[in-house]
Amino acid sequence: MEQATARETVKAVATDLGDVADLLPVQPEQLEAQARILDRLSEELAEAASMLRRSTPETAARLRHAQPPRAA
């Protein structure tokens, strides 16, 4: 299930990246807006990577049993 969701996320990000690429180069007043879009897309890809990691039984078990870091 998580792999299917990750796949859809990656496909959507790829489409969005194509849309952003079509707008480049942009005017100086649009630089920050385009950078924010790319930031959001990178966050979505990071979430897809996390979904893939959770989708394997070994990783899921390791995450369930992981100890939180201890305070110094």
Summary of the structure (lengths in Angstrom):
residues: 72
radius of gyration: 17.1
end to end distance: 38.2
largest distance: 49.7
contacts: 155
relative contact order: 0.16
helix: 82%
strand: 0%
